[in-house]
Every structure is written in C-alpha cells, then in structure tokens.
Amino acid sequence: MSENVVHLHKHTNPPAEPTTGDTAPTVLTVVPDAPPSRPVPLWVRSGRAVKTAVTHERTRSAGRAVARHGLYTFNGGRIAARRAWDGRTGSRYERMIRAAEAAGNLEAAEEWEERLQRFRAARHHRRMDLLHSPVEAAKGVAVGAGMSIGVLVALGVVLAINTGHVGDVITPLSATIDFIALLIRIVQIVWGPALTIGPFLALLALWSVGRKQQAAPAWALPANVRSSEGEPITPSIVVKALRDLGVPALARAIKEMGDAGASMLGPIRIAGCGVEVDVTLPSGVATNEVQNKRRKLAENLTRHEHEVFITIPEAARTVRLWIADSGALDEPIGPSPLVTDETLTANYKTGRAPWGQDLRGDAAELSVYQRHLLVTGLSNQGKTAALRALALWLALDRTVQFWIADLKGVGDWAPFDGIAKVLIEGPSDSHCIQATEMVEDAVEEMNRRIEAVRKDPSLVFPPLIVLVDEAQKAFMCPAKGEDGRPYGGAKATSRYFMAVREIHNQGRAVDVLMWQGTQDPTDQNLPKLVREGAHTRASLVVGTESQAEMALGAKAVNAGAAPHLLRQGLDKGTLVVASDGIAIPAGQSSITVRTHFIDDEPAAEIAARAKALRDGVATLHAIDRTEERDALADVAAVIGDAARLRTDEVLKRLHALDTAVYREWNNGRLKRLLEEHGEEPKKSHGVMVVRRDDVARALANRDADGSASAAE
C-alpha cells in the first residue's frame, strides 16, 4: 500500500492535473515554525528611546526656550554694562569718530572729537568737585541738622506756650526721633527679603533688556521670529544685510566702524506699507554696487526682490531703501475715487487725475496739462486700464475733446462712444490706416490752430487728446498709400511716425496732445524719437533692462527705476512713472504707482456722467475719404484768375481746400484727372503747369459728354 503525503503549503508552480482518470495522491508536508527572533538588547532600546525623546519637537522647543531665555539674561547684562560704560566714559564718542573716519566724513569726525573734548572737560570738573565735596557735605549735614533741631525746638516752645506744659517743648523733637526709629525698624524687616529678592529682580530686568533687543541666536528665537516672513526691519538687520552684500569695501568699512555701521543709517521711517531708510555709503563704495545687488539685499532683509526698492536721492554717496512689509504689495489697493465719489469733477488745466497710490500709501495724482503721454509694458499687465482710468477722469471736463483709436478692438474703449468725436476700433491693417489718418488730421488741426494763434494770440482752443491704444500695430503696419509712402515704420517716410513726431514737436502749444499705449517696446515698434517725445512716460513690467530704458529713459533706470524687476502677472497695474506731472520724492527721477482698476461696468457709469455734461457728441467710427467732390471744378477754383499755375502750387491749394480728400494727391493723380477730360498739364519754361484755359475746356468737354449721355 502506498503512503499518502499531504503538503501543508501551496506550491508556486503546482503540478499539472493528470489527464487520466486516476486521482493523484495527496502529500502532506509539515513545515516547522520560523525560529523566534532575537530580542533587542536593552541598551539599544534605551538608546532609541533617548534619541526619540531628545529629537522630539517638544524637547527641541524646550531646549531652545531654555537657551533663549538664558541668553536673554546674559546678553541683557552685556547690553546694560555697555550702556553704563558708554555713559561713564568717552567710548561712544570714540566709536563715532572711528565710524566717521571709516566713512570718509572728516567733518563729522571733527565734530565728534569736539564733543569728546567737552565731555572730558565736564567729567574732569565733576571729579575735581569730588575732592571738596566731603568737607562741604559734612558742613551741610551739620548745618541742616542744627537748623532742623532749632525748628523742632521752636515748634515745641510754641506748643508749650499754647498748652501751658513745659514738657511739650521737646514733643516735636521726640516725635521726629520716634519716626526715624520706625523707619529703621521697617528697613530691618524689609532688608532680609530684599537681599533675597533683589538679585532675581535684577536678573528679570536684564532678561527684559535682552528680550527687547532679541539678544539671542536665530536658532533659539521663537518660530514666528525665526520665520523669514514679516521680520521687523531694525538698524542692526539693515547693517547686517549691507555687510553681507558681497561688496568687500563696504564689509571692510562696516567692520572698522566702532558702532558696527550704525552711523551709516538715517532714521527708519514708516512709509506706507513699509519702511524707508537712507544709507550713507562709506568712501570707496559706489551706489550702483548696491543697486546691482538688489536681490541679494532683499534676501538678506528676509524679503522678496519685488519688496525692496533702491533709489538714489540728491545726497552724495547715499542710497534710499524702501522695504515693504512682507506680503503687503500683494494686497489690492482701494477702489478709484471716480467710482466711489459721484461728485468728483475734472479740470484739464489745474486738476490732477486720481491714478492710484504710491508705495508709501499716499494718493498718486497725475497732471495731464500739456503733457504727451506714453504707457508701455508687456501684454495683459494693465496698460489699457491705466490709460482708460486717466481718460475717464479727463472726460469729466466737458471742454476736452477725444479722438481715439483702439487697435485691439475688443470693446475696452466702447464707453467713449458718445464722448469721443472719433472712435476707431479694430486690429486690422485698415484700422491702422484709419488710425494713421486720424493722427494726420490732428496734425492739420494743430497747424490750423497755430496759424490762428499767430493772427490772434488771445485765442484759446479746447484740449484735444489724440489717443492710440496698441500703437505698436500702427508702427508695424505694412500697408502703403497711393503715393508709395508706408503707413508704418520708423523712417522719415512713415506716415504714422511723422504725424506723431509733428504733434510731439508743436502740439502742446495749442493743446493737441498725443497719448499712446504700446506693449513690449522695441526700436521697431516704438522708435526712439517718439518715445522720447512724451513728457509722461510710464512702464508696467517689461522683459529686460534695455526695454526699461526704452520705456522710461536711461536716466530714470540708472537712478533706480526698475520695471523689468516687477513680476509678470502678479504686479498687474503697477507702473513706474517718470514725469514732472506727478509728485516724486526729492532727488528721485521716478516713482512706482499701483493704479486703481476700473472695471467695465463702473467705467460705463463714469462715462455716462461724462456724457451728461456734454450737449451730445456724434462719434465717427471710421475716417471716410470717399467724399464726393467735383475735383475738376476745385482745380478751376484754386487757379482762379491766374493764366497758369505750377502743378505743385495747384496741389498745395487743393490740399488747403480739403485736406481729407486731397492729402494723397500728387502730380500723377492731377495729370490723370485732366487726361480723363481730354487735357493734360504742359510745361512752361521747363516747369509743369496747369493752364486755366485747359481746365475750362476740360469742364466744357465734361459738360458736353454729360449732355450727350442725357440725350441718349
């Protein structure tokens, strides 16, 4: 008989089932249990427990607390001792002298040396007085005691006379002696506990001094103080940040200063959502060496780069640091006064537009009086909103006229339908052509005003704002006119470029102003002569420092203007402005403004208020150059009684007769007109002329052709 074996574990690859009808035998295998694991030694378990306890966060927090408060007390004693030493000796003056010498400020060094001499003289006088003070003090005590006893005896005599008892003469003196004895007993009772509690009170006072000065290493400070967010700006933090900036001359000078660099700093002032401090750099350190390390300085101050601004005030060797409260620049500013105050009015000449807030939190207001304007930046950063906010305010002055070309064409300027006399909206080349013709019409209006003012200087014209949003499309337009001149471009043949230049040159004299908004400035889409013709230049975030110089000018960028350091997408509506039309701190060439955002619905409400101030404006949405005129009759009219005129003179007079129709006419166009009616210009003395008789025959031929057609 075969033995059946039963396996107690499952095979990974079980055998195939037999194909025959016989049943395979079942085999059972007894598998022994795994041997028990070796116990962990006691010393290992103890070590692990100790390690867990030591590295636990509560233990570490407790250790930091013990170290922190102990160091508060120890360093508080050092601070108190140093203050006492400074008060009793001339070490403070000596430190200031060394600091002034290290900074190269010899005048300040001489002033502190004079103060030190006065301090030493006063101290010597006090010490000499101490030689005579014991004798004089003894005399004073004797005289005081004698007078006091005399007064008390006199009071006793008066009391004795009043009561009739001779013993009352010493009553006041006896009462005084008893009071002194009582004070002595009180001191005897309090003295013991005071000796016990006194040291603890002294340690508590030293701890308080150290805690107030945060006199402990960073690792021992509480978590909310160790955190890089929101660390308060103190003189020591600013000096340490400058010392660690990586400028060898600066670090060496701070080390040599006896006051550890504190003399470099002016007062730290609250400035809006941050603080401001002027730093006088020591000799041998240039201001641009600090400017070029803005990111490192910000990180040393436990701030992000966009939260620190460095500008150059008027004082020599001085940089002005504005340091934002952590995260404050990410908070939105309030709504525009245009939205919250329905009674707000505007005045083109004397008023200032409520544009936003500066970094100090003060209102940033812009004067637009006789100032051409340029706003630039990357796409979708708030350029149109900044321009529209100014235009909405100015629209509340009913005397101001607007000609607007929106080459984006998505309805941002739709609220000005009924306010602007011209409103062109669209991104195509045809819209760019119409925008160019609008600016050329503004040039003609400017010339008309100038000519009128020459005849009558007392004339005053209403302000005309010629506004082109997305002006880079006009500069880049490839289309050409009938005369072959390109509409776009940056050459003298470019129609848009030359029209803008002419307005920049003379427009402000007769209140014809050019406002442009353009994105991503380059020499191709924003030529140098155009950008430098703007009196107010503002830039949102741009990509590079060279673009920042294009937007604001090299002077502003060299003095600290840095739109290229703004954060794309996060600093929408934040402008760096260079203009004499806005209040800029003394010594600076630019100011950073966080503009108010006016959404479409409130913009429409403000525009409705502006429309109510006007008598009704019919807005033209396209420049129509197809007006029907009798060109041949106009030629006859401009020739008048002259037998003949040079063709260029005829063209000039036609242009003056109707600029819109005859702006693009040239000799070829005039020749074709006469040829259509059987005549043509002829030469006289080598110059092409148009004869009056030829024009008369052309008119007669045309009339005859017209009559024949009618008869047929």
MOZI-V844940 format. One record per run of one state. SS is the DSSP state (a for helix, b for strand, c for the rest). FROM is the first residue (numbers start at 1). TO is the last residue. Records with the same first field share a line. If there is no record, write none. Layout:
SS=FROM-TO  FROM-TO
//
This chain:
c=1-5  7-27  29-41  56-56  89-90  104-105  164-165  213-217  221-222  227-234  244-247  257-261  266-268  272-273  281-286  292-293  301-304  312-317  325-327  331-336  341-352  359-362  367-372  378-382  396-400  407-413  418-419  421-421  426-428  456-463  470-471  476-479  481-485  487-494  511-511  520-527  532-535  540-544  553-553  559-562  566-573  579-581  583-590  596-599  613-619  621-630  640-643  658-658  663-666  676-681  685-686  712-712
b=6-6  28-28  265-265  269-271  274-280  308-311  318-324  353-358  363-366  373-377  401-406  417-417  420-420  422-425  464-469  480-480  486-486  512-519  536-539  574-578  582-582  591-595  620-620  644-646  682-684  687-691
a=42-55  57-88  91-103  106-163  166-212  218-220  223-226  235-243  248-256  262-264  287-291  294-300  305-307  328-330  337-340  383-395  414-416  429-455  472-475  495-510  528-531  545-552  554-558  563-565  600-612  631-639  647-657  659-662  667-675  692-711
//
